[in-house]
Amino acid sequence: METPTRITVHASGTYDILLRKGGLSGIGQAAKEQFKPCKIAILSDDKVFPLYGKTVTDSLEKAGFTVVSHVIENGEQSKTLDNVTAFIGTMVQAQVTRTDLVLALGGGVVGDMAGFAAAIYLRGIPFIQVPTTLLAAVDSSVGGKTAVDISAGKNLVGAFHQPALVYLDTDTLSTLDPDVLRDGFAEVIKYGFILDSELAQVIAKPGTFDLEQVIARCISIKRDVVEQDEFDRGMRGLLNFGHTFGHAIEKLSGFTISHGSAVARGMVIAAKVGAAYGLPDLTEAVSQVVRDYGFDLSCPFSAEQMYQVILSDKKRSAGDITLVLPESVGHCILQKMPATQVLELMKKIGL
Ligand code: GLY
C-alpha cells in the first residue's frame, strides 16, 4: 500500500484528504488514527457497495469499529429527503450517537446525502468521505457542501458540514463506467479554466497525464477556494463554472443527461454567453477540450426553457443571477446581471 498523499483543509474544521492508490483496505487504520472505537454508519449505493462494501467493512471492523450499512439505489433520483430519512432510521435503530460516525462510500449522490444526514442527525455528527468516482474525488467530497434535491430544484435543501476525513483510493476509479469517469473530467476541465492555465494545458488531451497527480492538483485548488470562502459568499462561486446552465439542462432532461455531460455543455454555453456579453471569446478553447473528452456539446433546450429553470436555482438573488464567465484559459469572473439579461444573452447565442 502506497504512503498516502495528504492534503489538509483548514476550514471551520481542519481535516485531511488522504490519497492512497490501492489503499482502500487501509481505511480502518486511517480512521483508528483519528477516532476512538465507535459505530460507523455507512451509506452506499447498489453499484458501489457490492464492489467495495466488504473491504471497507472488514477493514473498519478489524480496526475496532462497529459497522452498520444502508444501501440506496445508484443514481441522482435517489438524492431525496425520503432516502435521508430512511438512512437516519437505520442510524436510530442502530443507536448511533453523537460520538459515532457516518461514512459515505460512493460518488457525489451518496456523499451529498450522507453528509446531509450527518449534518442534521442529532444536530450534527462527524462523517468520513470515501469517494469512488472521479467527480466526487475532485469536487463533491471536499468542501462540506451537503444536500438533497427536491422537486423545485437540485441541491435546494442542504447544509455546510465539513467531513472529518476524506479517504481516496484512486484504484476504485478503475471500475467506473467510461461515461461516469468522463463525467468527472467535466469538473477537472472546469478547474483548469477557472483557476489554473497550467492544469488546463496538462489535461487538454485525454489519457496523456498522470491521473493521481491531476486529482491531487484539483483537490488542492478546491482546498484553496474552500479555505478562502467556505460558505460560498464570493469566490467559491467560481466552482459553478458551467453549472448554472448545466443544472438547467440536467433538470430539463429529467436527469437523463448526466451531471458531467450537462456541466460540459454548460461550460460551452457560458463561454458563448461571455463572448455575447463582450468578454474575450473562449468558445473554441472550451469546445475543443470538451469535444476531445467525447462530450456532446449540443443543448436540446430553448433559452425560455432554460431561463425558467435558472430562475428557480438557488444562485439567484433578488432578480439577479451571477454567472461564471471565462476571460482567459485559467481565469473566470463572477458576473452579476439581471435575470432578464441572461435570457437575452441565451437568445443571442441561439438557444
Ligand atoms: N461543487 C461546488 C462547490 O463545492 O462549491
Residues whose N, C-alpha, C, O or C-beta is under 5 A from the ligand:
A	BS01	LIG	D139 V142 G143 K145 R236 L239
